[in-house]
Structures are given as structure tokens and as C-alpha cells.
Amino acid sequence: MNKENKILNKEWTELSKGTIIGKHPFHTFNLSSVSGNTPNARTVVLRKVSSKNNEISFHTDFRSSKFNEISLNNNVCALFYDKKRKVQLRITGSAYIEHDTSSSQKSWKSMTNESKICYMGPYAPSSFLKEFKPNLPKILPHQIKLENEKFGYMNFCVVNIIISRIDWLSLDHKGHKRILFYLGANIKSNWIAS
């Protein structure tokens, strides 16, 4: 295995750890989508990684701006940074949304009630409010009933990103190292200037 493939395999391993370890630097990442002609960035939680399918996934609310933006333009960029290792991953790809599918149902069932309750808020994310109001139902996680569960699930989506490119950057005072990986049926890589 050449050096570039070892680097890529290491990053797939780190991404996978990010789905399990809450304090891992890849557990959350910055997702940029397009709103009209303007980029729109936010932090999301990494939920699933598949090196076999070149995909990463996160969850969102069906009522959110992310859902609308990705529905209109599925080109996205995901930015990860590991401060300790000084490694940045810029992932480019196309997103597709799973809403009320067997896969989204499986993801929903695996979640804790503390996570599920986030999808039970009465207001669509980014709604204008006259004053601050917590966007949570008037119940605690242990009080979730079937009707709450159904409402939350109907607001729940899994967003999958099919990765076309990973721009790997390793910061080093002796000279930054940077590789551009093109993913698909065949993986291609090029060292590039940083």
C-alpha cells in the first residue's frame, strides 16, 4: 500500500471514530450548503461513515433550511479539523436525503430519547419568534408518548453525502502536506501545493 492510501485509510478510521466518540474532533463538522447564490454553513454531528460507499451521514429536521437547500442544490462541503494532529479534511460531494425510509427508521430507532426530543419542537428550525421560546415539547425525554414519537419521526431525516473529493491537509512547520483524493470507482490522488 502506498503512502497516499495509508493516509486515506487513516482518515477513514478517524472519521469512523467520530461517530462513536463524542469528544473526538471529527464528531462534529462544519457543513456548507448553498442558499440561492450564498454559502450557508453550520455545525452538524457525524452519525455514519462508509468507506466502502464513500459516504458520510448526519441527521437533520425535515423543516430545516438544510433540507430545503439540499433539495434545491445537493452540492455540499464538509469541513473537519483535528487540532491535536493538525489535520484538516475538506470533503466535497453531493447529498441525498432519506425521509421516512427503512434506513431513516433504523437510525431513528437507534437514537436516545434525549436526541429524539430535538425533533419534537413545535417550531420549524429558523422560524422567527417574537421572543425567546425553547423549541422543545412540554415533556421530558422519559415522558415521550407514541404521538410525540410519531411527530418527531416525521420531522427526522438522514442526510447522506456521497464523497467525490477529499482535500487532506497536514499542517507542519517544516512544510504543510496536502493531497487531493478523488473518490469513485477508482481512487486517484495528487499531492498539491499548500
Buried (B, 14 or more C-beta within 10 A) or exposed (E): EEEBEEBBEEBBEBBBBBBEEEEBBBBBBBBBBBBEEEEEEBEBBBBBBBBEEBBBBBBBBBBBBBBBBBEEBBBBBBBBBBEEEEBBBBBBBBBBBBBEEEEBBEBBEEBEBEBBBBBBBEEBBEEEEEEEEEBBBEEEBEEBEEEBBEBBBEBBBBBBBBBBBBBBBBBEEEEEBBBBBBBEEEEEBEEEEB
